[in-house]
Amino acid sequence: MGNLAHETTEADLRAVFARYGEVVSTKIVSDRRGRPKGFAYVEMADEAAAKAAMQSLRGTEVKGRVMDIVAEEPPARPRAASGRSSGGRRR
């Protein structure tokens, strides 16, 4: 999510999202000097809770700014090894 006020804390985000289900983690992204960059990631325990939160919280104001909520797909699971070469040329 983006467009966060620099005063927004991870506890603020956890409180807002917890109304819709278990929050696994929150992470506000900072620059090298530790200043918030205005966006964050929130991970919820299940997909249904995450979808409900995203739908309900779009347009919600936190610390004077309207959150820009964007869904990010969970990381893909690694494929099982097939015994085939993963690339490169054979001689």
PyMOL Python script that loads the backbone (N, CA, C, O; Angstrom):
from pymol import cmd

cmd.read_pdbstr("""\
ATOM      1  N   MET A   1       0.836  -1.155   0.000  1.00  0.00           N
ATOM      2  CA  MET A   1       0.000   0.000   0.000  1.00  0.00           C
ATOM      3  C   MET A   1       0.884   1.222   0.000  1.00  0.00           C
ATOM      4  O   MET A   1       2.013   1.183   0.489  1.00  0.00           O
ATOM      5  N   GLY A   2       0.379   2.295  -0.542  1.00  0.00           N
ATOM      6  CA  GLY A   2       1.161   3.515  -0.634  1.00  0.00           C
ATOM      7  C   GLY A   2       0.376   4.722  -0.158  1.00  0.00           C
ATOM      8  O   GLY A   2      -0.731   4.611   0.369  1.00  0.00           O
ATOM      9  N   ASN A   3       0.984   5.869  -0.360  1.00  0.00           N
ATOM     10  CA  ASN A   3       0.445   7.166   0.031  1.00  0.00           C
ATOM     11  C   ASN A   3       0.256   7.275   1.544  1.00  0.00           C
ATOM     12  O   ASN A   3      -0.696   7.897   2.016  1.00  0.00           O
ATOM     13  N   LEU A   4       1.164   6.669   2.289  1.00  0.00           N
ATOM     14  CA  LEU A   4       1.079   6.723   3.753  1.00  0.00           C
ATOM     15  C   LEU A   4       1.750   7.985   4.273  1.00  0.00           C
ATOM     16  O   LEU A   4       2.770   8.428   3.744  1.00  0.00           O
ATOM     17  N   ALA A   5       1.167   8.552   5.312  1.00  0.00           N
ATOM     18  CA  ALA A   5       1.796   9.684   5.995  1.00  0.00           C
ATOM     19  C   ALA A   5       3.072   9.177   6.653  1.00  0.00           C
ATOM     20  O   ALA A   5       3.118   8.040   7.123  1.00  0.00           O
ATOM     21  N   HIS A   6       4.095   9.999   6.689  1.00  0.00           N
ATOM     22  CA  HIS A   6       5.371   9.584   7.271  1.00  0.00           C
ATOM     23  C   HIS A   6       5.253   9.284   8.761  1.00  0.00           C
ATOM     24  O   HIS A   6       6.115   8.610   9.326  1.00  0.00           O
ATOM     25  N   GLU A   7       4.193   9.777   9.406  1.00  0.00           N
ATOM     26  CA  GLU A   7       3.975   9.526  10.830  1.00  0.00           C
ATOM     27  C   GLU A   7       3.316   8.177  11.093  1.00  0.00           C
ATOM     28  O   GLU A   7       3.232   7.748  12.244  1.00  0.00           O
ATOM     29  N   THR A   8       2.846   7.502  10.045  1.00  0.00           N
ATOM     30  CA  THR A   8       2.168   6.215  10.208  1.00  0.00           C
ATOM     31  C   THR A   8       3.146   5.178  10.735  1.00  0.00           C
ATOM     32  O   THR A   8       4.276   5.077  10.257  1.00  0.00           O
ATOM     33  N   THR A   9       2.706   4.409  11.722  1.00  0.00           N
ATOM     34  CA  THR A   9       3.557   3.364  12.300  1.00  0.00           C
ATOM     35  C   THR A   9       3.025   1.986  11.915  1.00  0.00           C
ATOM     36  O   THR A   9       1.896   1.846  11.445  1.00  0.00           O
ATOM     37  N   GLU A  10       3.861   0.980  12.123  1.00  0.00           N
ATOM     38  CA  GLU A  10       3.416  -0.387  11.866  1.00  0.00           C
ATOM     39  C   GLU A  10       2.270  -0.751  12.805  1.00  0.00           C
ATOM     40  O   GLU A  10       1.380  -1.510  12.421  1.00  0.00           O
ATOM     41  N   ALA A  11       2.279  -0.229  14.019  1.00  0.00           N
ATOM     42  CA  ALA A  11       1.174  -0.475  14.964  1.00  0.00           C
ATOM     43  C   ALA A  11      -0.128   0.127  14.441  1.00  0.00           C
ATOM     44  O   ALA A  11      -1.195  -0.463  14.609  1.00  0.00           O
ATOM     45  N   ASP A  12      -0.046   1.300  13.806  1.00  0.00           N
ATOM     46  CA  ASP A  12      -1.243   1.914  13.207  1.00  0.00           C
ATOM     47  C   ASP A  12      -1.829   0.995  12.139  1.00  0.00           C
ATOM     48  O   ASP A  12      -3.035   0.754  12.111  1.00  0.00           O
ATOM     49  N   LEU A  13      -0.971   0.486  11.267  1.00  0.00           N
ATOM     50  CA  LEU A  13      -1.434  -0.385  10.189  1.00  0.00           C
ATOM     51  C   LEU A  13      -2.011  -1.682  10.742  1.00  0.00           C
ATOM     52  O   LEU A  13      -3.051  -2.157  10.286  1.00  0.00           O
ATOM     53  N   ARG A  14      -1.326  -2.246  11.725  1.00  0.00           N
ATOM     54  CA  ARG A  14      -1.805  -3.488  12.340  1.00  0.00           C
ATOM     55  C   ARG A  14      -3.208  -3.277  12.922  1.00  0.00           C
ATOM     56  O   ARG A  14      -4.082  -4.128  12.755  1.00  0.00           O
ATOM     57  N   ALA A  15      -3.423  -2.161  13.595  1.00  0.00           N
ATOM     58  CA  ALA A  15      -4.729  -1.879  14.201  1.00  0.00           C
ATOM     59  C   ALA A  15      -5.820  -1.736  13.141  1.00  0.00           C
ATOM     60  O   ALA A  15      -6.933  -2.226  13.327  1.00  0.00           O
ATOM     61  N   VAL A  16      -5.508  -1.075  12.043  1.00  0.00           N
ATOM     62  CA  VAL A  16      -6.499  -0.865  10.976  1.00  0.00           C
ATOM     63  C   VAL A  16      -6.859  -2.194  10.310  1.00  0.00           C
ATOM     64  O   VAL A  16      -8.037  -2.475  10.089  1.00  0.00           O
ATOM     65  N   PHE A  17      -5.859  -3.009   9.989  1.00  0.00           N
ATOM     66  CA  PHE A  17      -6.099  -4.261   9.266  1.00  0.00           C
ATOM     67  C   PHE A  17      -6.621  -5.374  10.163  1.00  0.00           C
ATOM     68  O   PHE A  17      -7.306  -6.274   9.677  1.00  0.00           O
ATOM     69  N   ALA A  18      -6.320  -5.341  11.452  1.00  0.00           N
ATOM     70  CA  ALA A  18      -6.728  -6.405  12.382  1.00  0.00           C
ATOM     71  C   ALA A  18      -8.239  -6.511  12.514  1.00  0.00           C
ATOM     72  O   ALA A  18      -8.739  -7.549  12.948  1.00  0.00           O
ATOM     73  N   ARG A  19      -8.973  -5.481  12.155  1.00  0.00           N
ATOM     74  CA  ARG A  19     -10.437  -5.545  12.193  1.00  0.00           C
ATOM     75  C   ARG A  19     -10.982  -6.591  11.228  1.00  0.00           C
ATOM     76  O   ARG A  19     -12.130  -7.017  11.359  1.00  0.00           O
ATOM     77  N   TYR A  20     -10.169  -7.008  10.260  1.00  0.00           N
ATOM     78  CA  TYR A  20     -10.622  -7.929   9.210  1.00  0.00           C
ATOM     79  C   TYR A  20     -10.033  -9.328   9.340  1.00  0.00           C
ATOM     80  O   TYR A  20     -10.414 -10.227   8.590  1.00  0.00           O
ATOM     81  N   GLY A  21      -9.120  -9.524  10.270  1.00  0.00           N
ATOM     82  CA  GLY A  21      -8.517 -10.841  10.459  1.00  0.00           C
ATOM     83  C   GLY A  21      -7.121 -10.725  11.044  1.00  0.00           C
ATOM     84  O   GLY A  21      -6.642  -9.631  11.345  1.00  0.00           O
ATOM     85  N   GLU A  22      -6.485 -11.864  11.197  1.00  0.00           N
ATOM     86  CA  GLU A  22      -5.159 -11.908  11.811  1.00  0.00           C
ATOM     87  C   GLU A  22      -4.096 -11.284  10.900  1.00  0.00           C
ATOM     88  O   GLU A  22      -3.956 -11.661   9.737  1.00  0.00           O
ATOM     89  N   VAL A  23      -3.362 -10.338  11.446  1.00  0.00           N
ATOM     90  CA  VAL A  23      -2.255  -9.715  10.723  1.00  0.00           C
ATOM     91  C   VAL A  23      -0.986 -10.475  11.088  1.00  0.00           C
ATOM     92  O   VAL A  23      -0.609 -10.542  12.258  1.00  0.00           O
ATOM     93  N   VAL A  24      -0.334 -11.043  10.087  1.00  0.00           N
ATOM     94  CA  VAL A  24       0.888 -11.811  10.308  1.00  0.00           C
ATOM     95  C   VAL A  24       2.081 -10.878  10.461  1.00  0.00           C
ATOM     96  O   VAL A  24       2.912 -11.064  11.350  1.00  0.00           O
ATOM     97  N   SER A  25       2.164  -9.869   9.589  1.00  0.00           N
ATOM     98  CA  SER A  25       3.287  -8.940   9.665  1.00  0.00           C
ATOM     99  C   SER A  25       2.946  -7.615   8.998  1.00  0.00           C
ATOM    100  O   SER A  25       2.072  -7.537   8.135  1.00  0.00           O
ATOM    101  N   THR A  26       3.656  -6.583   9.418  1.00  0.00           N
ATOM    102  CA  THR A  26       3.585  -5.274   8.773  1.00  0.00           C
ATOM    103  C   THR A  26       5.010  -4.798   8.573  1.00  0.00           C
ATOM    104  O   THR A  26       5.880  -5.073   9.399  1.00  0.00           O
ATOM    105  N   LYS A  27       5.252  -4.093   7.495  1.00  0.00           N
ATOM    106  CA  LYS A  27       6.593  -3.581   7.217  1.00  0.00           C
ATOM    107  C   LYS A  27       6.476  -2.251   6.491  1.00  0.00           C
ATOM    108  O   LYS A  27       6.028  -2.197   5.345  1.00  0.00           O
ATOM    109  N   ILE A  28       6.877  -1.183   7.158  1.00  0.00           N
ATOM    110  CA  ILE A  28       6.948   0.124   6.508  1.00  0.00           C
ATOM    111  C   ILE A  28       8.339   0.254   5.913  1.00  0.00           C
ATOM    112  O   ILE A  28       9.337   0.082   6.613  1.00  0.00           O
ATOM    113  N   VAL A  29       8.406   0.550   4.647  1.00  0.00           N
ATOM    114  CA  VAL A  29       9.686   0.634   3.946  1.00  0.00           C
ATOM    115  C   VAL A  29      10.333   1.990   4.211  1.00  0.00           C
ATOM    116  O   VAL A  29       9.688   3.034   4.117  1.00  0.00           O
ATOM    117  N   SER A  30      11.619   1.949   4.544  1.00  0.00           N
ATOM    118  CA  SER A  30      12.381   3.162   4.857  1.00  0.00           C
ATOM    119  C   SER A  30      13.562   3.315   3.910  1.00  0.00           C
ATOM    120  O   SER A  30      14.017   2.348   3.298  1.00  0.00           O
ATOM    121  N   ASP A  31      14.051   4.549   3.801  1.00  0.00           N
ATOM    122  CA  ASP A  31      15.244   4.777   2.993  1.00  0.00           C
ATOM    123  C   ASP A  31      16.483   4.440   3.816  1.00  0.00           C
ATOM    124  O   ASP A  31      16.366   3.973   4.949  1.00  0.00           O
ATOM    125  N   ARG A  32      17.653   4.669   3.262  1.00  0.00           N
ATOM    126  CA  ARG A  32      18.912   4.320   3.936  1.00  0.00           C
ATOM    127  C   ARG A  32      19.110   5.068   5.250  1.00  0.00           C
ATOM    128  O   ARG A  32      19.830   4.602   6.132  1.00  0.00           O
ATOM    129  N   ARG A  33      18.487   6.198   5.374  1.00  0.00           N
ATOM    130  CA  ARG A  33      18.618   6.993   6.602  1.00  0.00           C
ATOM    131  C   ARG A  33      17.541   6.657   7.628  1.00  0.00           C
ATOM    132  O   ARG A  33      17.484   7.262   8.698  1.00  0.00           O
ATOM    133  N   GLY A  34      16.692   5.696   7.300  1.00  0.00           N
ATOM    134  CA  GLY A  34      15.647   5.272   8.223  1.00  0.00           C
ATOM    135  C   GLY A  34      14.361   6.071   8.140  1.00  0.00           C
ATOM    136  O   GLY A  34      13.468   5.904   8.971  1.00  0.00           O
ATOM    137  N   ARG A  35      14.259   6.946   7.136  1.00  0.00           N
ATOM    138  CA  ARG A  35      13.032   7.733   6.966  1.00  0.00           C
ATOM    139  C   ARG A  35      12.023   6.931   6.157  1.00  0.00           C
ATOM    140  O   ARG A  35      12.384   6.322   5.150  1.00  0.00           O
ATOM    141  N   PRO A  36      10.757   6.922   6.585  1.00  0.00           N
ATOM    142  CA  PRO A  36       9.731   6.172   5.845  1.00  0.00           C
ATOM    143  C   PRO A  36       9.575   6.709   4.421  1.00  0.00           C
ATOM    144  O   PRO A  36       9.615   7.917   4.187  1.00  0.00           O
ATOM    145  N   LYS A  37       9.397   5.777   3.477  1.00  0.00           N
ATOM    146  CA  LYS A  37       9.242   6.156   2.072  1.00  0.00           C
ATOM    147  C   LYS A  37       7.780   6.354   1.677  1.00  0.00           C
ATOM    148  O   LYS A  37       7.497   6.737   0.543  1.00  0.00           O
ATOM    149  N   GLY A  38       6.848   6.098   2.597  1.00  0.00           N
ATOM    150  CA  GLY A  38       5.439   6.333   2.298  1.00  0.00           C
ATOM    151  C   GLY A  38       4.684   5.126   1.796  1.00  0.00           C
ATOM    152  O   GLY A  38       3.541   5.245   1.355  1.00  0.00           O
ATOM    153  N   PHE A  39       5.323   3.937   1.858  1.00  0.00           N
ATOM    154  CA  PHE A  39       4.580   2.733   1.505  1.00  0.00           C
ATOM    155  C   PHE A  39       4.950   1.595   2.440  1.00  0.00           C
ATOM    156  O   PHE A  39       5.976   1.632   3.120  1.00  0.00           O
ATOM    157  N   ALA A  40       4.080   0.570   2.458  1.00  0.00           N
ATOM    158  CA  ALA A  40       4.255  -0.528   3.405  1.00  0.00           C
ATOM    159  C   ALA A  40       3.654  -1.813   2.844  1.00  0.00           C
ATOM    160  O   ALA A  40       2.931  -1.812   1.848  1.00  0.00           O
ATOM    161  N   TYR A  41       3.979  -2.897   3.519  1.00  0.00           N
ATOM    162  CA  TYR A  41       3.413  -4.214   3.205  1.00  0.00           C
ATOM    163  C   TYR A  41       2.714  -4.731   4.449  1.00  0.00           C
ATOM    164  O   TYR A  41       3.234  -4.614   5.559  1.00  0.00           O
ATOM    165  N   VAL A  42       1.525  -5.307   4.257  1.00  0.00           N
ATOM    166  CA  VAL A  42       0.791  -5.947   5.342  1.00  0.00           C
ATOM    167  C   VAL A  42       0.487  -7.363   4.883  1.00  0.00           C
ATOM    168  O   VAL A  42      -0.064  -7.568   3.801  1.00  0.00           O
ATOM    169  N   GLU A  43       0.848  -8.338   5.709  1.00  0.00           N
ATOM    170  CA  GLU A  43       0.576  -9.740   5.396  1.00  0.00           C
ATOM    171  C   GLU A  43      -0.484 -10.245   6.361  1.00  0.00           C
ATOM    172  O   GLU A  43      -0.357 -10.106   7.578  1.00  0.00           O
ATOM    173  N   MET A  44      -1.532 -10.833   5.797  1.00  0.00           N
ATOM    174  CA  MET A  44      -2.624 -11.358   6.610  1.00  0.00           C
ATOM    175  C   MET A  44      -2.575 -12.880   6.597  1.00  0.00           C
ATOM    176  O   MET A  44      -2.010 -13.490   5.689  1.00  0.00           O
ATOM    177  N   ALA A  45      -3.178 -13.484   7.623  1.00  0.00           N
ATOM    178  CA  ALA A  45      -3.109 -14.935   7.794  1.00  0.00           C
ATOM    179  C   ALA A  45      -3.835 -15.706   6.698  1.00  0.00           C
ATOM    180  O   ALA A  45      -3.401 -16.793   6.317  1.00  0.00           O
ATOM    181  N   ASP A  46      -4.935 -15.157   6.187  1.00  0.00           N
ATOM    182  CA  ASP A  46      -5.628 -15.888   5.118  1.00  0.00           C
ATOM    183  C   ASP A  46      -6.106 -14.937   4.029  1.00  0.00           C
ATOM    184  O   ASP A  46      -6.292 -13.740   4.245  1.00  0.00           O
ATOM    185  N   GLU A  47      -6.293 -15.510   2.873  1.00  0.00           N
ATOM    186  CA  GLU A  47      -6.628 -14.732   1.680  1.00  0.00           C
ATOM    187  C   GLU A  47      -7.991 -14.040   1.792  1.00  0.00           C
ATOM    188  O   GLU A  47      -8.149 -12.906   1.341  1.00  0.00           O
ATOM    189  N   ALA A  48      -8.957 -14.709   2.382  1.00  0.00           N
ATOM    190  CA  ALA A  48     -10.294 -14.123   2.513  1.00  0.00           C
ATOM    191  C   ALA A  48     -10.247 -12.858   3.372  1.00  0.00           C
ATOM    192  O   ALA A  48     -10.886 -11.859   3.041  1.00  0.00           O
ATOM    193  N   ALA A  49      -9.502 -12.898   4.461  1.00  0.00           N
ATOM    194  CA  ALA A  49      -9.364 -11.716   5.330  1.00  0.00           C
ATOM    195  C   ALA A  49      -8.646 -10.599   4.588  1.00  0.00           C
ATOM    196  O   ALA A  49      -9.018  -9.432   4.707  1.00  0.00           O
ATOM    197  N   ALA A  50      -7.622 -10.951   3.825  1.00  0.00           N
ATOM    198  CA  ALA A  50      -6.871  -9.947   3.066  1.00  0.00           C
ATOM    199  C   ALA A  50      -7.774  -9.270   2.034  1.00  0.00           C
ATOM    200  O   ALA A  50      -7.743  -8.048   1.889  1.00  0.00           O
ATOM    201  N   LYS A  51      -8.571 -10.052   1.326  1.00  0.00           N
ATOM    202  CA  LYS A  51      -9.479  -9.483   0.321  1.00  0.00           C
ATOM    203  C   LYS A  51     -10.525  -8.589   0.967  1.00  0.00           C
ATOM    204  O   LYS A  51     -10.835  -7.517   0.447  1.00  0.00           O
ATOM    205  N   ALA A  52     -11.076  -9.029   2.108  1.00  0.00           N
ATOM    206  CA  ALA A  52     -12.069  -8.221   2.811  1.00  0.00           C
ATOM    207  C   ALA A  52     -11.460  -6.896   3.259  1.00  0.00           C
ATOM    208  O   ALA A  52     -12.085  -5.844   3.131  1.00  0.00           O
ATOM    209  N   ALA A  53     -10.247  -6.954   3.778  1.00  0.00           N
ATOM    210  CA  ALA A  53      -9.566  -5.734   4.227  1.00  0.00           C
ATOM    211  C   ALA A  53      -9.310  -4.798   3.051  1.00  0.00           C
ATOM    212  O   ALA A  53      -9.562  -3.598   3.153  1.00  0.00           O
ATOM    213  N   MET A  54      -8.818  -5.326   1.948  1.00  0.00           N
ATOM    214  CA  MET A  54      -8.523  -4.485   0.785  1.00  0.00           C
ATOM    215  C   MET A  54      -9.781  -3.807   0.263  1.00  0.00           C
ATOM    216  O   MET A  54      -9.766  -2.611  -0.029  1.00  0.00           O
ATOM    217  N   GLN A  55     -10.865  -4.557   0.143  1.00  0.00           N
ATOM    218  CA  GLN A  55     -12.110  -3.982  -0.361  1.00  0.00           C
ATOM    219  C   GLN A  55     -12.669  -2.926   0.579  1.00  0.00           C
ATOM    220  O   GLN A  55     -13.120  -1.869   0.138  1.00  0.00           O
ATOM    221  N   SER A  56     -12.640  -3.211   1.864  1.00  0.00           N
ATOM    222  CA  SER A  56     -13.216  -2.296   2.847  1.00  0.00           C
ATOM    223  C   SER A  56     -12.362  -1.065   3.106  1.00  0.00           C
ATOM    224  O   SER A  56     -12.893   0.008   3.393  1.00  0.00           O
ATOM    225  N   LEU A  57     -11.058  -1.206   3.008  1.00  0.00           N
ATOM    226  CA  LEU A  57     -10.157  -0.113   3.383  1.00  0.00           C
ATOM    227  C   LEU A  57      -9.755   0.806   2.237  1.00  0.00           C
ATOM    228  O   LEU A  57      -9.125   1.838   2.470  1.00  0.00           O
ATOM    229  N   ARG A  58     -10.110   0.450   0.996  1.00  0.00           N
ATOM    230  CA  ARG A  58      -9.795   1.352  -0.118  1.00  0.00           C
ATOM    231  C   ARG A  58     -10.455   2.696   0.144  1.00  0.00           C
ATOM    232  O   ARG A  58     -11.651   2.769   0.426  1.00  0.00           O
ATOM    233  N   GLY A  59      -9.676   3.742   0.049  1.00  0.00           N
ATOM    234  CA  GLY A  59     -10.200   5.079   0.275  1.00  0.00           C
ATOM    235  C   GLY A  59     -10.194   5.507   1.734  1.00  0.00           C
ATOM    236  O   GLY A  59     -10.644   6.604   2.067  1.00  0.00           O
ATOM    237  N   THR A  60      -9.682   4.636   2.607  1.00  0.00           N
ATOM    238  CA  THR A  60      -9.636   4.950   4.032  1.00  0.00           C
ATOM    239  C   THR A  60      -8.476   5.897   4.338  1.00  0.00           C
ATOM    240  O   THR A  60      -7.377   5.757   3.802  1.00  0.00           O
ATOM    241  N   GLU A  61      -8.747   6.845   5.196  1.00  0.00           N
ATOM    242  CA  GLU A  61      -7.742   7.821   5.594  1.00  0.00           C
ATOM    243  C   GLU A  61      -7.062   7.368   6.885  1.00  0.00           C
ATOM    244  O   GLU A  61      -7.732   7.009   7.853  1.00  0.00           O
ATOM    245  N   VAL A  62      -5.744   7.387   6.894  1.00  0.00           N
ATOM    246  CA  VAL A  62      -4.951   7.082   8.081  1.00  0.00           C
ATOM    247  C   VAL A  62      -3.939   8.209   8.252  1.00  0.00           C
ATOM    248  O   VAL A  62      -3.165   8.498   7.340  1.00  0.00           O
ATOM    249  N   LYS A  63      -3.948   8.838   9.410  1.00  0.00           N
ATOM    250  CA  LYS A  63      -3.035   9.945   9.725  1.00  0.00           C
ATOM    251  C   LYS A  63      -3.131  11.066   8.680  1.00  0.00           C
ATOM    252  O   LYS A  63      -2.131  11.696   8.336  1.00  0.00           O
ATOM    253  N   GLY A  64      -4.360  11.302   8.180  1.00  0.00           N
ATOM    254  CA  GLY A  64      -4.587  12.415   7.271  1.00  0.00           C
ATOM    255  C   GLY A  64      -4.340  12.145   5.804  1.00  0.00           C
ATOM    256  O   GLY A  64      -4.433  13.063   4.989  1.00  0.00           O
ATOM    257  N   ARG A  65      -4.022  10.885   5.436  1.00  0.00           N
ATOM    258  CA  ARG A  65      -3.798  10.551   4.021  1.00  0.00           C
ATOM    259  C   ARG A  65      -4.596   9.327   3.637  1.00  0.00           C
ATOM    260  O   ARG A  65      -4.741   8.397   4.431  1.00  0.00           O
ATOM    261  N   VAL A  66      -5.118   9.322   2.417  1.00  0.00           N
ATOM    262  CA  VAL A  66      -5.902   8.192   1.916  1.00  0.00           C
ATOM    263  C   VAL A  66      -4.949   7.114   1.422  1.00  0.00           C
ATOM    264  O   VAL A  66      -4.120   7.354   0.544  1.00  0.00           O
ATOM    265  N   MET A  67      -5.080   5.912   2.005  1.00  0.00           N
ATOM    266  CA  MET A  67      -4.205   4.799   1.618  1.00  0.00           C
ATOM    267  C   MET A  67      -4.496   4.349   0.190  1.00  0.00           C
ATOM    268  O   MET A  67      -5.649   4.292  -0.236  1.00  0.00           O
ATOM    269  N   ASP A  68      -3.444   4.036  -0.527  1.00  0.00           N
ATOM    270  CA  ASP A  68      -3.539   3.466  -1.871  1.00  0.00           C
ATOM    271  C   ASP A  68      -3.229   1.983  -1.720  1.00  0.00           C
ATOM    272  O   ASP A  68      -2.067   1.600  -1.589  1.00  0.00           O
ATOM    273  N   ILE A  69      -4.266   1.146  -1.736  1.00  0.00           N
ATOM    274  CA  ILE A  69      -4.085  -0.278  -1.479  1.00  0.00           C
ATOM    275  C   ILE A  69      -3.985  -1.030  -2.794  1.00  0.00           C
ATOM    276  O   ILE A  69      -4.857  -0.924  -3.657  1.00  0.00           O
ATOM    277  N   VAL A  70      -2.905  -1.793  -2.931  1.00  0.00           N
ATOM    278  CA  VAL A  70      -2.655  -2.585  -4.127  1.00  0.00           C
ATOM    279  C   VAL A  70      -2.383  -4.016  -3.683  1.00  0.00           C
ATOM    280  O   VAL A  70      -1.576  -4.249  -2.783  1.00  0.00           O
ATOM    281  N   ALA A  71      -3.056  -4.972  -4.313  1.00  0.00           N
ATOM    282  CA  ALA A  71      -2.841  -6.381  -3.976  1.00  0.00           C
ATOM    283  C   ALA A  71      -1.550  -6.864  -4.609  1.00  0.00           C
ATOM    284  O   ALA A  71      -1.246  -6.573  -5.765  1.00  0.00           O
ATOM    285  N   GLU A  72      -0.811  -7.600  -3.823  1.00  0.00           N
ATOM    286  CA  GLU A  72       0.404  -8.227  -4.351  1.00  0.00           C
ATOM    287  C   GLU A  72       0.220  -9.724  -4.219  1.00  0.00           C
ATOM    288  O   GLU A  72      -0.159 -10.224  -3.159  1.00  0.00           O
ATOM    289  N   GLU A  73       0.485 -10.428  -5.285  1.00  0.00           N
ATOM    290  CA  GLU A  73       0.325 -11.880  -5.266  1.00  0.00           C
ATOM    291  C   GLU A  73       1.373 -12.500  -4.353  1.00  0.00           C
ATOM    292  O   GLU A  73       2.505 -12.023  -4.289  1.00  0.00           O
ATOM    293  N   PRO A  74       0.992 -13.577  -3.640  1.00  0.00           N
ATOM    294  CA  PRO A  74       1.988 -14.261  -2.816  1.00  0.00           C
ATOM    295  C   PRO A  74       3.068 -14.862  -3.697  1.00  0.00           C
ATOM    296  O   PRO A  74       2.820 -15.136  -4.871  1.00  0.00           O
ATOM    297  N   PRO A  75       4.262 -15.072  -3.157  1.00  0.00           N
ATOM    298  CA  PRO A  75       5.341 -15.630  -3.979  1.00  0.00           C
ATOM    299  C   PRO A  75       4.969 -17.008  -4.509  1.00  0.00           C
ATOM    300  O   PRO A  75       4.299 -17.789  -3.833  1.00  0.00           O
ATOM    301  N   ALA A  76       5.409 -17.290  -5.715  1.00  0.00           N
ATOM    302  CA  ALA A  76       5.130 -18.581  -6.334  1.00  0.00           C
ATOM    303  C   ALA A  76       5.892 -19.677  -5.595  1.00  0.00           C
ATOM    304  O   ALA A  76       6.989 -19.458  -5.080  1.00  0.00           O
ATOM    305  N   ARG A  77       5.292 -20.841  -5.557  1.00  0.00           N
ATOM    306  CA  ARG A  77       5.978 -21.984  -4.936  1.00  0.00           C
ATOM    307  C   ARG A  77       7.013 -22.518  -5.905  1.00  0.00           C
ATOM    308  O   ARG A  77       6.779 -22.539  -7.113  1.00  0.00           O
ATOM    309  N   PRO A  78       8.162 -22.952  -5.386  1.00  0.00           N
ATOM    310  CA  PRO A  78       9.184 -23.500  -6.289  1.00  0.00           C
ATOM    311  C   PRO A  78       8.686 -24.783  -6.944  1.00  0.00           C
ATOM    312  O   PRO A  78       7.965 -25.573  -6.334  1.00  0.00           O
ATOM    313  N   ARG A  79       9.078 -24.967  -8.177  1.00  0.00           N
ATOM    314  CA  ARG A  79       8.686 -26.174  -8.904  1.00  0.00           C
ATOM    315  C   ARG A  79       9.505 -27.356  -8.403  1.00  0.00           C
ATOM    316  O   ARG A  79      10.646 -27.210  -7.965  1.00  0.00           O
ATOM    317  N   ALA A  80       8.895 -28.519  -8.480  1.00  0.00           N
ATOM    318  CA  ALA A  80       9.607 -29.741  -8.103  1.00  0.00           C
ATOM    319  C   ALA A  80      10.684 -30.021  -9.136  1.00  0.00           C
ATOM    320  O   ALA A  80      10.503 -29.755 -10.325  1.00  0.00           O
ATOM    321  N   ALA A  81      11.791 -30.553  -8.682  1.00  0.00           N
ATOM    322  CA  ALA A  81      12.895 -30.873  -9.593  1.00  0.00           C
ATOM    323  C   ALA A  81      12.446 -31.969 -10.561  1.00  0.00           C
ATOM    324  O   ALA A  81      11.876 -32.983 -10.158  1.00  0.00           O
ATOM    325  N   SER A  82      12.719 -31.739 -11.848  1.00  0.00           N
ATOM    326  CA  SER A  82      12.269 -32.697 -12.863  1.00  0.00           C
ATOM    327  C   SER A  82      13.414 -33.535 -13.395  1.00  0.00           C
ATOM    328  O   SER A  82      13.199 -34.457 -14.182  1.00  0.00           O
ATOM    329  N   GLY A  83      14.628 -33.222 -12.972  1.00  0.00           N
ATOM    330  CA  GLY A  83      15.770 -33.964 -13.488  1.00  0.00           C
ATOM    331  C   GLY A  83      16.308 -33.369 -14.772  1.00  0.00           C
ATOM    332  O   GLY A  83      17.339 -33.818 -15.273  1.00  0.00           O
ATOM    333  N   ARG A  84      15.635 -32.371 -15.314  1.00  0.00           N
ATOM    334  CA  ARG A  84      16.083 -31.740 -16.534  1.00  0.00           C
ATOM    335  C   ARG A  84      17.082 -30.625 -16.213  1.00  0.00           C
ATOM    336  O   ARG A  84      17.115 -30.087 -15.106  1.00  0.00           O
ATOM    337  N   SER A  85      17.869 -30.309 -17.194  1.00  0.00           N
ATOM    338  CA  SER A  85      18.801 -29.205 -17.043  1.00  0.00           C
ATOM    339  C   SER A  85      18.014 -27.894 -17.020  1.00  0.00           C
ATOM    340  O   SER A  85      17.001 -27.759 -17.707  1.00  0.00           O
ATOM    341  N   SER A  86      18.482 -26.935 -16.229  1.00  0.00           N
ATOM    342  CA  SER A  86      17.769 -25.671 -16.140  1.00  0.00           C
ATOM    343  C   SER A  86      18.265 -24.650 -17.146  1.00  0.00           C
ATOM    344  O   SER A  86      17.885 -23.482 -17.078  1.00  0.00           O
ATOM    345  N   GLY A  87      19.078 -25.056 -18.044  1.00  0.00           N
ATOM    346  CA  GLY A  87      19.555 -24.123 -19.062  1.00  0.00           C
ATOM    347  C   GLY A  87      21.010 -24.355 -19.379  1.00  0.00           C
ATOM    348  O   GLY A  87      21.631 -25.298 -18.891  1.00  0.00           O
ATOM    349  N   GLY A  88      21.540 -23.481 -20.203  1.00  0.00           N
ATOM    350  CA  GLY A  88      22.939 -23.636 -20.579  1.00  0.00           C
ATOM    351  C   GLY A  88      23.087 -24.533 -21.785  1.00  0.00           C
ATOM    352  O   GLY A  88      22.142 -25.211 -22.190  1.00  0.00           O
ATOM    353  N   ARG A  89      24.263 -24.535 -22.352  1.00  0.00           N
ATOM    354  CA  ARG A  89      24.519 -25.364 -23.543  1.00  0.00           C
ATOM    355  C   ARG A  89      25.254 -26.617 -23.142  1.00  0.00           C
ATOM    356  O   ARG A  89      26.113 -26.605 -22.261  1.00  0.00           O
ATOM    357  N   ARG A  90      24.903 -27.690 -23.799  1.00  0.00           N
ATOM    358  CA  ARG A  90      25.604 -28.966 -23.581  1.00  0.00           C
ATOM    359  C   ARG A  90      26.514 -29.206 -24.758  1.00  0.00           C
ATOM    360  O   ARG A  90      26.208 -28.833 -25.891  1.00  0.00           O
ATOM    361  N   ARG A  91      27.624 -29.828 -24.480  1.00  0.00           N
ATOM    362  CA  ARG A  91      28.549 -30.159 -25.579  1.00  0.00           C
ATOM    363  C   ARG A  91      28.774 -31.629 -25.641  1.00  0.00           C
ATOM    364  O   ARG A  91      29.520 -32.103 -26.498  1.00  0.00           O
TER     365      ARG A  91
END
""", "prot")
cmd.dss("prot")
cmd.show_as("cartoon", "prot")
cmd.util.cbc("prot")
cmd.orient("prot")
